Protein backbone atom coordinates (compact mmCIF):
# COMPACT_ATOMS: atom_id res chain seq x y z
CA UNK A 1 0.00 0.00 0.00
CA UNK A 2 1.56 3.37 -1.03
CA UNK A 3 2.37 5.82 1.70
CA UNK A 4 1.03 9.37 1.59
CA UNK A 5 3.41 12.28 1.57
CA UNK A 6 3.30 14.33 4.75
CA UNK A 7 1.30 17.51 4.60
CA UNK A 8 3.26 20.72 4.43
CA UNK A 9 2.79 23.11 7.28
CA UNK A 10 1.13 26.32 6.19
CA UNK A 11 3.17 29.47 6.58
CA UNK A 12 0.62 31.83 8.08
CA UNK A 13 3.00 34.76 7.89
CA UNK A 14 2.56 34.91 4.12
CA UNK A 15 -0.62 36.69 3.02
CA UNK A 16 -2.17 35.49 -0.25
CA UNK A 17 -2.15 38.00 -3.06
CA UNK A 18 -5.51 39.26 -4.26
CA UNK A 19 -6.24 38.92 -7.96
CA UNK A 20 -8.79 41.73 -7.80
CA UNK A 21 -7.19 44.91 -9.05
CA UNK A 22 -10.40 46.69 -10.04
CA UNK A 23 -13.76 47.37 -8.40
CA UNK A 24 -16.39 44.65 -8.55
CA UNK A 25 -18.82 44.92 -11.44
CA UNK A 26 -22.47 44.68 -10.23
CA UNK A 27 -24.62 42.25 -12.22
CA UNK A 28 -28.17 43.36 -12.78
CA UNK A 29 -30.70 41.01 -11.18
CA UNK A 30 -33.29 39.26 -13.27
CA UNK A 31 -36.98 39.51 -12.36
CA UNK A 32 -36.92 36.04 -10.78
CA UNK A 33 -34.08 37.06 -8.47
CA UNK A 34 -35.55 40.26 -7.14
CA UNK A 35 -36.64 40.14 -3.52
CA UNK A 36 -39.52 42.59 -3.87
CA UNK A 37 -41.48 44.92 -6.13
CA UNK A 38 -39.27 47.35 -8.04
CA UNK A 39 -41.11 50.54 -7.19
CA UNK A 40 -38.27 52.05 -5.14
CA UNK A 41 -38.36 53.43 -1.64
CA UNK A 42 -39.75 56.77 -2.75
CA UNK A 43 -41.68 55.74 -5.85
CA UNK A 44 -45.06 55.29 -4.14
CA UNK A 45 -46.31 58.71 -3.15
CA UNK A 46 -49.25 59.71 -0.95
CA UNK A 47 -51.11 61.18 -3.94
CA UNK A 48 -51.03 57.78 -5.68
CA UNK A 49 -53.67 56.53 -3.23
CA UNK A 50 -56.10 59.37 -4.00
CA UNK A 51 -57.80 58.54 -7.30
CA UNK A 52 -59.97 61.65 -7.08
CA UNK A 53 -56.86 63.86 -7.44
CA UNK A 54 -53.94 61.86 -8.87
CA UNK A 55 -55.05 62.58 -12.46
CA UNK A 56 -56.66 65.96 -11.82
CA UNK A 57 -55.83 68.90 -14.08
CA UNK A 58 -55.86 72.56 -13.06
CA UNK A 59 -57.12 71.83 -9.57
CA UNK A 60 -60.19 69.87 -10.70
CA UNK A 61 -61.20 66.49 -9.26
CA UNK A 62 -62.80 63.31 -10.52
CA UNK A 63 -66.58 63.39 -10.94
CA UNK A 64 -68.64 60.97 -8.88
CA UNK A 65 -69.62 59.75 -5.45
CA UNK A 66 -66.48 60.00 -3.32
CA UNK A 67 -65.57 57.11 -1.05
CA UNK A 68 -62.82 56.16 1.38
CA UNK A 69 -61.80 52.52 0.87
CA UNK A 70 -59.77 50.99 3.69
CA UNK A 71 -58.92 47.55 4.96
CA UNK A 72 -56.27 45.16 6.19
CA UNK A 73 -54.10 42.51 4.55
CA UNK A 74 -53.56 39.49 6.82
CA UNK A 75 -52.45 35.87 6.59
CA UNK A 76 -54.33 32.77 7.70
CA UNK A 77 -53.37 33.38 11.35
CA UNK A 78 -54.77 36.93 11.26
CA UNK A 79 -51.26 38.37 11.31
CA UNK A 80 -50.82 41.68 9.44
CA UNK A 81 -48.84 41.68 6.21
CA UNK A 82 -46.77 44.88 6.14
CA UNK A 83 -45.04 46.27 3.06
CA UNK A 84 -47.42 44.74 0.52
CA UNK A 85 -47.98 46.76 -2.63
CA UNK A 86 -51.69 47.19 -3.37
CA UNK A 87 -52.76 48.46 -6.79
CA UNK A 88 -56.37 49.11 -7.77
CA UNK A 89 -58.05 49.97 -11.06
CA UNK A 90 -61.66 50.72 -11.91
CA UNK A 91 -64.12 52.47 -14.21
CA UNK A 92 -65.19 56.06 -13.73
CA UNK A 93 -68.60 56.96 -12.34
CA UNK A 94 -70.17 56.37 -15.77
CA UNK A 95 -68.71 52.87 -16.15
CA UNK A 96 -65.86 53.73 -18.56
CA UNK A 97 -62.26 52.60 -18.18
CA UNK A 98 -59.63 55.20 -19.06
CA UNK A 99 -58.33 52.98 -21.85
CA UNK A 100 -58.59 53.52 -25.58
CA UNK A 101 -59.76 49.95 -26.00
CA UNK A 102 -62.92 50.53 -23.95
CA UNK A 103 -65.73 51.05 -26.46
CA UNK A 104 -68.50 51.62 -23.92
CA UNK A 105 -70.66 54.57 -24.98
CA UNK A 106 -70.24 56.51 -21.74
CA UNK A 107 -68.75 59.93 -20.97
CA UNK A 108 -65.05 60.09 -20.14
CA UNK A 109 -63.70 61.94 -17.13
CA UNK A 110 -60.49 63.81 -18.07
CA UNK A 111 -59.58 64.14 -14.38
CA UNK A 112 -59.79 60.45 -13.57
CA UNK A 113 -57.58 57.66 -14.91
CA UNK A 114 -58.93 55.04 -12.52
CA UNK A 115 -55.70 53.64 -11.05
CA UNK A 116 -54.03 53.98 -7.68
CA UNK A 117 -51.56 52.28 -5.39
CA UNK A 118 -50.28 52.25 -1.84
CA UNK A 119 -48.17 50.11 0.49
CA UNK A 120 -49.58 48.47 3.62
CA UNK A 121 -48.29 49.84 6.91
CA UNK A 122 -46.75 47.93 9.79
CA UNK A 123 -50.29 46.99 10.87
CA UNK A 124 -51.18 45.65 7.41
CA UNK A 125 -53.64 48.50 6.80
CA UNK A 126 -54.22 50.36 3.53
CA UNK A 127 -56.33 53.35 2.50
CA UNK A 128 -57.60 54.76 -0.80
CA UNK A 129 -59.75 57.74 -1.70
CA UNK A 130 -61.71 57.17 -4.91
CA UNK A 131 -65.15 57.41 -6.48
CA UNK A 132 -67.76 54.71 -6.71
CA UNK A 133 -67.34 52.97 -10.09
CA UNK A 134 -70.17 52.53 -12.57
CA UNK A 135 -71.47 49.34 -14.15
CA UNK A 136 -70.74 48.61 -17.81
CA UNK A 137 -72.13 46.31 -20.53
CA UNK A 138 -70.61 43.08 -21.84
CA UNK A 139 -72.15 43.23 -25.32
CA UNK A 140 -70.52 40.03 -26.57
CA UNK A 141 -72.74 38.18 -24.10
CA UNK A 142 -75.94 39.94 -25.12
CA UNK A 143 -77.73 42.39 -22.86
CA UNK A 144 -75.45 41.72 -19.87
CA UNK A 145 -73.88 44.21 -17.48
CA UNK A 146 -71.01 43.85 -15.04
CA UNK A 147 -71.82 45.16 -11.55
CA UNK A 148 -69.81 47.97 -9.99
CA UNK A 149 -66.46 46.60 -8.83
CA UNK A 150 -62.84 47.53 -8.15
CA UNK A 151 -59.89 45.38 -9.18
CA UNK A 152 -57.14 44.63 -6.66
CA UNK A 153 -53.57 43.46 -7.18
CA UNK A 154 -51.59 42.51 -4.05
CA UNK A 155 -47.85 42.00 -4.45
CA UNK A 156 -45.87 40.55 -1.56
CA UNK A 157 -42.16 39.79 -1.20
CA UNK A 158 -41.58 39.02 -4.87
CA UNK A 159 -43.34 39.22 -8.22
CA UNK A 160 -44.23 35.54 -7.88
CA UNK A 161 -46.35 36.54 -4.87
CA UNK A 162 -48.99 38.46 -6.79
CA UNK A 163 -52.69 37.93 -6.19
CA UNK A 164 -55.60 39.54 -8.03
CA UNK A 165 -59.19 39.88 -6.88
CA UNK A 166 -62.19 42.22 -7.12
CA UNK A 167 -64.44 43.84 -4.56
CA UNK A 168 -68.14 44.58 -5.02
CA UNK A 169 -70.80 46.70 -3.35
CA UNK A 170 -73.76 45.57 -1.22
CA UNK A 171 -77.24 45.39 -2.68
CA UNK A 172 -76.20 45.40 -6.36
CA UNK A 173 -78.77 43.33 -8.33
CA UNK A 174 -76.31 42.88 -11.23
CA UNK A 175 -74.27 40.49 -9.08
CA UNK A 176 -76.88 37.74 -9.52
CA UNK A 177 -76.14 37.51 -13.25
CA UNK A 178 -72.41 38.33 -13.21
CA UNK A 179 -70.22 35.50 -14.53
CA UNK A 180 -67.15 36.63 -12.53
CA UNK A 181 -68.91 37.07 -9.20
CA UNK A 182 -70.92 33.86 -9.61
CA UNK A 183 -67.75 31.93 -10.55
CA UNK A 184 -67.10 31.89 -6.80
CA UNK A 185 -69.52 29.09 -6.04
CA UNK A 186 -69.26 29.24 -2.26
CA UNK A 187 -71.81 31.75 -0.94
CA UNK A 188 -69.76 32.64 2.16
CA UNK A 189 -66.71 33.25 -0.01
CA UNK A 190 -68.72 35.51 -2.34
CA UNK A 191 -69.85 37.57 0.63
CA UNK A 192 -66.20 38.17 1.52
CA UNK A 193 -65.86 40.01 -1.81
CA UNK A 194 -68.45 42.63 -0.83
CA UNK A 195 -67.27 45.81 0.88
CA UNK A 196 -68.79 46.83 4.19
CA UNK A 197 -70.03 50.28 5.08
CA UNK A 198 -67.59 51.79 7.58
CA UNK A 199 -68.98 55.07 8.92
CA UNK A 200 -65.95 55.47 11.21
CA UNK A 201 -63.85 55.89 8.06
CA UNK A 202 -66.17 58.50 6.53
CA UNK A 203 -65.18 62.13 6.17
CA UNK A 204 -68.19 64.23 7.17
CA UNK A 205 -69.74 66.00 4.22
CA UNK A 206 -67.06 64.72 1.83
CA UNK A 207 -66.83 60.93 1.42
CA UNK A 208 -68.46 57.78 2.78
CA UNK A 209 -66.24 55.08 4.28
CA UNK A 210 -66.09 51.42 3.22
CA UNK A 211 -63.85 48.56 4.30
CA UNK A 212 -62.53 45.56 2.37
CA UNK A 213 -60.25 43.20 4.25
CA UNK A 214 -58.01 40.79 2.35
CA UNK A 215 -56.99 37.42 3.79
CA UNK A 216 -54.24 35.82 1.73
CA UNK A 217 -54.48 32.19 2.83
CA UNK A 218 -56.45 29.72 4.91
CA UNK A 219 -60.09 28.75 5.30
CA UNK A 220 -61.31 32.34 5.20
CA UNK A 221 -59.06 33.46 2.35
CA UNK A 222 -60.37 36.12 -0.02
CA UNK A 223 -61.27 34.46 -3.35
CA UNK A 224 -58.57 35.25 -5.91
CA UNK A 225 -58.71 35.19 -9.68
CA UNK A 226 -56.88 32.26 -11.25
C-alpha positions as CSV (number, residue, x, y, z in Angstrom):
1,X,0.0,0.0,0.0
2,X,1.6,3.4,-1.0
3,X,2.4,5.8,1.7
4,X,1.0,9.4,1.6
5,X,3.4,12.3,1.6
6,X,3.3,14.3,4.8
7,X,1.3,17.5,4.6
8,X,3.3,20.7,4.4
9,X,2.8,23.1,7.3
10,X,1.1,26.3,6.2
11,X,3.2,29.5,6.6
12,X,0.6,31.8,8.1
13,X,3.0,34.8,7.9
14,X,2.6,34.9,4.1
15,X,-0.6,36.7,3.0
16,X,-2.2,35.5,-0.2
17,X,-2.2,38.0,-3.1
18,X,-5.5,39.3,-4.3
19,X,-6.2,38.9,-8.0
20,X,-8.8,41.7,-7.8
21,X,-7.2,44.9,-9.0
22,X,-10.4,46.7,-10.0
23,X,-13.8,47.4,-8.4
24,X,-16.4,44.7,-8.6
25,X,-18.8,44.9,-11.4
26,X,-22.5,44.7,-10.2
27,X,-24.6,42.3,-12.2
28,X,-28.2,43.4,-12.8
29,X,-30.7,41.0,-11.2
30,X,-33.3,39.3,-13.3
31,X,-37.0,39.5,-12.4
32,X,-36.9,36.0,-10.8
33,X,-34.1,37.1,-8.5
34,X,-35.6,40.3,-7.1
35,X,-36.6,40.1,-3.5
36,X,-39.5,42.6,-3.9
37,X,-41.5,44.9,-6.1
38,X,-39.3,47.3,-8.0
39,X,-41.1,50.5,-7.2
40,X,-38.3,52.0,-5.1
41,X,-38.4,53.4,-1.6
42,X,-39.7,56.8,-2.7
43,X,-41.7,55.7,-5.9
44,X,-45.1,55.3,-4.1
45,X,-46.3,58.7,-3.1
46,X,-49.2,59.7,-1.0
47,X,-51.1,61.2,-3.9
48,X,-51.0,57.8,-5.7
49,X,-53.7,56.5,-3.2
50,X,-56.1,59.4,-4.0
51,X,-57.8,58.5,-7.3
52,X,-60.0,61.7,-7.1
53,X,-56.9,63.9,-7.4
54,X,-53.9,61.9,-8.9
55,X,-55.0,62.6,-12.5
56,X,-56.7,66.0,-11.8
57,X,-55.8,68.9,-14.1
58,X,-55.9,72.6,-13.1
59,X,-57.1,71.8,-9.6
60,X,-60.2,69.9,-10.7
61,X,-61.2,66.5,-9.3
62,X,-62.8,63.3,-10.5
63,X,-66.6,63.4,-10.9
64,X,-68.6,61.0,-8.9
65,X,-69.6,59.7,-5.4
66,X,-66.5,60.0,-3.3
67,X,-65.6,57.1,-1.0
68,X,-62.8,56.2,1.4
69,X,-61.8,52.5,0.9
70,X,-59.8,51.0,3.7
71,X,-58.9,47.6,5.0
72,X,-56.3,45.2,6.2
73,X,-54.1,42.5,4.6
74,X,-53.6,39.5,6.8
75,X,-52.4,35.9,6.6
76,X,-54.3,32.8,7.7
77,X,-53.4,33.4,11.3
78,X,-54.8,36.9,11.3
79,X,-51.3,38.4,11.3
80,X,-50.8,41.7,9.4
81,X,-48.8,41.7,6.2
82,X,-46.8,44.9,6.1
83,X,-45.0,46.3,3.1
84,X,-47.4,44.7,0.5
85,X,-48.0,46.8,-2.6
86,X,-51.7,47.2,-3.4
87,X,-52.8,48.5,-6.8
88,X,-56.4,49.1,-7.8
89,X,-58.0,50.0,-11.1
90,X,-61.7,50.7,-11.9
91,X,-64.1,52.5,-14.2
92,X,-65.2,56.1,-13.7
93,X,-68.6,57.0,-12.3
94,X,-70.2,56.4,-15.8
95,X,-68.7,52.9,-16.1
96,X,-65.9,53.7,-18.6
97,X,-62.3,52.6,-18.2
98,X,-59.6,55.2,-19.1
99,X,-58.3,53.0,-21.8
100,X,-58.6,53.5,-25.6
101,X,-59.8,49.9,-26.0
102,X,-62.9,50.5,-24.0
103,X,-65.7,51.1,-26.5
104,X,-68.5,51.6,-23.9
105,X,-70.7,54.6,-25.0
106,X,-70.2,56.5,-21.7
107,X,-68.7,59.9,-21.0
108,X,-65.0,60.1,-20.1
109,X,-63.7,61.9,-17.1
110,X,-60.5,63.8,-18.1
111,X,-59.6,64.1,-14.4
112,X,-59.8,60.4,-13.6
113,X,-57.6,57.7,-14.9
114,X,-58.9,55.0,-12.5
115,X,-55.7,53.6,-11.0
116,X,-54.0,54.0,-7.7
117,X,-51.6,52.3,-5.4
118,X,-50.3,52.2,-1.8
119,X,-48.2,50.1,0.5
120,X,-49.6,48.5,3.6
121,X,-48.3,49.8,6.9
122,X,-46.7,47.9,9.8
123,X,-50.3,47.0,10.9
124,X,-51.2,45.6,7.4
125,X,-53.6,48.5,6.8
126,X,-54.2,50.4,3.5
127,X,-56.3,53.4,2.5
128,X,-57.6,54.8,-0.8
129,X,-59.7,57.7,-1.7
130,X,-61.7,57.2,-4.9
131,X,-65.1,57.4,-6.5
132,X,-67.8,54.7,-6.7
133,X,-67.3,53.0,-10.1
134,X,-70.2,52.5,-12.6
135,X,-71.5,49.3,-14.2
136,X,-70.7,48.6,-17.8
137,X,-72.1,46.3,-20.5
138,X,-70.6,43.1,-21.8
139,X,-72.1,43.2,-25.3
140,X,-70.5,40.0,-26.6
141,X,-72.7,38.2,-24.1
142,X,-75.9,39.9,-25.1
143,X,-77.7,42.4,-22.9
144,X,-75.5,41.7,-19.9
145,X,-73.9,44.2,-17.5
146,X,-71.0,43.8,-15.0
147,X,-71.8,45.2,-11.5
148,X,-69.8,48.0,-10.0
149,X,-66.5,46.6,-8.8
150,X,-62.8,47.5,-8.1
151,X,-59.9,45.4,-9.2
152,X,-57.1,44.6,-6.7
153,X,-53.6,43.5,-7.2
154,X,-51.6,42.5,-4.1
155,X,-47.8,42.0,-4.4
156,X,-45.9,40.6,-1.6
157,X,-42.2,39.8,-1.2
158,X,-41.6,39.0,-4.9
159,X,-43.3,39.2,-8.2
160,X,-44.2,35.5,-7.9
161,X,-46.3,36.5,-4.9
162,X,-49.0,38.5,-6.8
163,X,-52.7,37.9,-6.2
164,X,-55.6,39.5,-8.0
165,X,-59.2,39.9,-6.9
166,X,-62.2,42.2,-7.1
167,X,-64.4,43.8,-4.6
168,X,-68.1,44.6,-5.0
169,X,-70.8,46.7,-3.3
170,X,-73.8,45.6,-1.2
171,X,-77.2,45.4,-2.7
172,X,-76.2,45.4,-6.4
173,X,-78.8,43.3,-8.3
174,X,-76.3,42.9,-11.2
175,X,-74.3,40.5,-9.1
176,X,-76.9,37.7,-9.5
177,X,-76.1,37.5,-13.2
178,X,-72.4,38.3,-13.2
179,X,-70.2,35.5,-14.5
180,X,-67.2,36.6,-12.5
181,X,-68.9,37.1,-9.2
182,X,-70.9,33.9,-9.6
183,X,-67.7,31.9,-10.6
184,X,-67.1,31.9,-6.8
185,X,-69.5,29.1,-6.0
186,X,-69.3,29.2,-2.3
187,X,-71.8,31.8,-0.9
188,X,-69.8,32.6,2.2
189,X,-66.7,33.2,0.0
190,X,-68.7,35.5,-2.3
191,X,-69.8,37.6,0.6
192,X,-66.2,38.2,1.5
193,X,-65.9,40.0,-1.8
194,X,-68.5,42.6,-0.8
195,X,-67.3,45.8,0.9
196,X,-68.8,46.8,4.2
197,X,-70.0,50.3,5.1
198,X,-67.6,51.8,7.6
199,X,-69.0,55.1,8.9
200,X,-66.0,55.5,11.2
201,X,-63.8,55.9,8.1
202,X,-66.2,58.5,6.5
203,X,-65.2,62.1,6.2
204,X,-68.2,64.2,7.2
205,X,-69.7,66.0,4.2
206,X,-67.1,64.7,1.8
207,X,-66.8,60.9,1.4
208,X,-68.5,57.8,2.8
209,X,-66.2,55.1,4.3
210,X,-66.1,51.4,3.2
211,X,-63.9,48.6,4.3
212,X,-62.5,45.6,2.4
213,X,-60.3,43.2,4.2
214,X,-58.0,40.8,2.4
215,X,-57.0,37.4,3.8
216,X,-54.2,35.8,1.7
217,X,-54.5,32.2,2.8
218,X,-56.5,29.7,4.9
219,X,-60.1,28.7,5.3
220,X,-61.3,32.3,5.2
221,X,-59.1,33.5,2.3
222,X,-60.4,36.1,0.0
223,X,-61.3,34.5,-3.3
224,X,-58.6,35.3,-5.9
225,X,-58.7,35.2,-9.7
226,X,-56.9,32.3,-11.3
